[in-house]
Amino acid sequence: MNKPSLAIKYGPPASGKSSLDIVLRNLKSKKNNWKHFSINNLVEANNGFMQKSMGLAKEIFQYNDETAIINKLTKANNNMAQRFFTPYLTTRRKYNKQLDNALLTTLTNGKKDVTFETTGGSGLDWLCDLHQDTYNVHLLFPLVEVEEGWKRYVSRAVNMYQKGNYFRFGTTWAKYKQMYNTSYQNFINIIDRIDHPSKGSDSCHRYQTVVVVYQNTQIVLVKNGKRTRKFNVGKAFVQRFLQQ
């Protein structure tokens, strides 16, 4: 009997997690019919968040054109970033438990293939609370240079604003770099656990597949639960993206 799959899309904001469908298809899940879990989708569909976030953005941007808005966001200070982030955070808190319960229930039932997005800010230790014998865990990490990631983050926010449905933005350039480094370092720590398993970590961090994706190139570090010949090359490649 084939196990269902849990595909974890891992990486900092605007790194390309939503563009990993081709990798999912290559994983050949049980039915290739994934159930997606994303806290952002829940927040962005909330009417209260839509109204508050767009109202605040219009108040701050007023009649600025696209270039002026990009400039404001690129140079956003902590106060501006926090003002933008508050509607998102307030709404997100309403859904955190709901999403966690739905994800855990789906995984415990072990009947559906699941994808889950995370920025990697706190690692993946929560996997240790799950029964990994019931599904295969696939870890997908899209690579992007930090400057390009920040550019995408700002552009995404501007596109949201121009479409007029909602506005999501919540950090500064300095804090984005911190999030980026944390995400990459936590991913490298995961690779180190695979490379040098210790008692306990080996039993609760088992991956069927680990893939890093850079532009149109995929580097498979783990396949069918085993390290590939490209493992060390891929690890070194990821480490090059860490900011010193």
N, C-alpha and C positions, 0 to 999 in steps of 0.2 A: 504493500500500500504506500503510495506517494505521500510524503508529508506536505502540508501547506507551507507557504513561505511568508516570512516577515522580512521585507526589504526596508532598511533604514537609510533614508537619504540624509546625509550628514554633512554639515558645512556651515560657514558663516552666512549672514544675510546676503542675498543677491549673488550667491556663488554659482547658481545654476542648478539648484536641486530640482526645480520643476521641469527641467529639460532632460531628465534621465529616463524617459520612457523607452528609448531604444535599448538601454541596458536592461530594463525590466523584461522586455520581450526576449532578450537573449537568455535570461535566467530560466525560461521555459517552466513557469510555475504550473501547478496542478491543472488549472483551467485557463491560465493566462488572463484571468479576470480579477483584477486587483481591487480591493476595497481601500480607499484612501482616507487617512486620518490626518487632518491639518487644523491646528488651532486658528491659523490665520483665516481659513475659509469660514469658520464659524463667526469670528469677529467681524469680518468684512460683510457678512450677510445680515448683521444686526442693524436694524433701522436707527436705533439710538446712536450707535457708533457712526453710521453714515452721516447723520445730521450734525452731530457735535464736531466730528473731524473736519467736515467740509465747511461748517460755519466758522471754525477757528482759522482754517486755512485762508478763507476769503477775507477774514478780518485782518490777518497779518499781511497777506499778499496784495490785497486791495486791487489796484489796476495794473499791477506789475505784468510785464510780458514774460515769455518763457525764459529768456536769457537772464532777466532780473531775478526770477524765482530760483533758477538754478544757482545763481550767485549767492542768494540768501541762504539756501540750504547748504551749499558747499562750505560757507563760512559760519554756519549756525553755531551759536554758543550754547552752553549748558542750559541756560534759562529757556531759550527758544526750543531746543530739542525736548526738554522736559514738558513744556506746554503741549507740544505736538504728541508726545508719547502718552500723556495722561488719559485721553479718551480710549486709546487702544488698551492700555494696562487695566483700566477700570472694567472695560468690557471683557477682556480676556479672563480676568479673575472669576467671572460668572461661569465660564465654560471649562476651566481647568479640570475640575473634578469630574464633570460630565464626560469630557473627552477621555480622561484617564480610565474611568469606569467602562466606557464603551470599548476602548482599546483592549483592556484587560479581559473583558468578557469575550470579545471576539477571539483573542488569542487562546484563552482557556478552552473555548469550545473546539478550537483547532479545525474548523471547517472551511475557512476562507483564507485566501492569500491577501496579505495586508501590506500597505506601504505607510510609512510614518516619517515625517520630517522633523529634524531637530538641528539647532545651530551648534550643538556640541559643547555648550557652555558648561555643562555639568557631567560630561562623560556619559557612559552607558551602564553604570552600575545597577540601574533599575532592571536590567535584563536578568540579574541574578535572582529576582523575585518571581520569575516566570519559569514555567516548565518547558525548557527548550527541547526536551525529547519529543514534543508534539509538533514541532515545525522546524524548518530550516531558516537560519538567519543569514541574510545577505546585507553586507555593509557597502554603501556606495558613496564615494567622496569626490565631488567635482572640484577641480583645482582652478583657481583664478588668482592673478596677481592682486595684491591688496589695493593698488590704485584703481585697477579696473573694477574690482568689487565695489569700491566706494562710488565710482562713477555710475555703475549700474544701480546702486542703491538710491542715489539722488535722482537719476533719470526715471526710475520706476515710480518714485513718489510724484514727480512732475506729471507723468503720464496718468496716474490715478487722478490727480487734481484736474487735469484737462478733460478727462472723461466725465467728471462731475458726480461720481457715485460715492466715493469716500476718499480719505487721504490718510496714508500711513507713513509716518516718519518718526524717528525717535532717538537719534544719537548724533554725536559730533564726529568729525574726522578723527580726532584723537581717541575717542572711545571705540569707534569702529575698528581702528587698528588693534586695540586691546582685545576686542571680541574675536577678531580674526586670528590673532596669535593664540588665544586660549583655545579656539576651535581646532586649529592645526596641531597645537601641542597635545591636546587630549586625543586627537586621532593618532598621533605618533605614539602616545602611551599605549593605545590599544594595539598598535602593530608590535610594540615591544613585548606586550603580554603574549602575543602569538609567537614571537620569536624566542622568548624566554619564559615559558609558562611556569608559574609557581603553584604551590598547593592551594587549591581554592579557586584561583583565578581561571585555571584551565577548565574547571568544571562549570563555571557560570558565564564564561565568555567564549562560546564556541561559534565559529562562523563557517557557514558552508561556502560563502563567496565573499571576497573583499576586492573591490574594484575602485581604482582611482581614474578619473576622467579628466583629461586636459584637452580643451578644444574638441577635436574629433577623434582623439586617440584614447583608447582604453588600455590601462595597464592592470592586468589581473594578478593580484598578489596571492590570493587564496582561491583554489578551485576544488570543489568536491571535498571541502574540509581540510585540504592539504596545501602547504606552501608551494608556490610555483617557482620556476627558475628565475622569474622576474621579481621575486619578493624583495631582495636586497636592493635591486636597481630602483624599484618603485618606492621603497622606503626612503632612499637617498634623494629621489626626485621630489617627494613631498617635503622633506626637510629643507630643500632649497627655497621654499616659499615662506619659511618662517622669517619674521622681521627681527633683525638684531637690535 
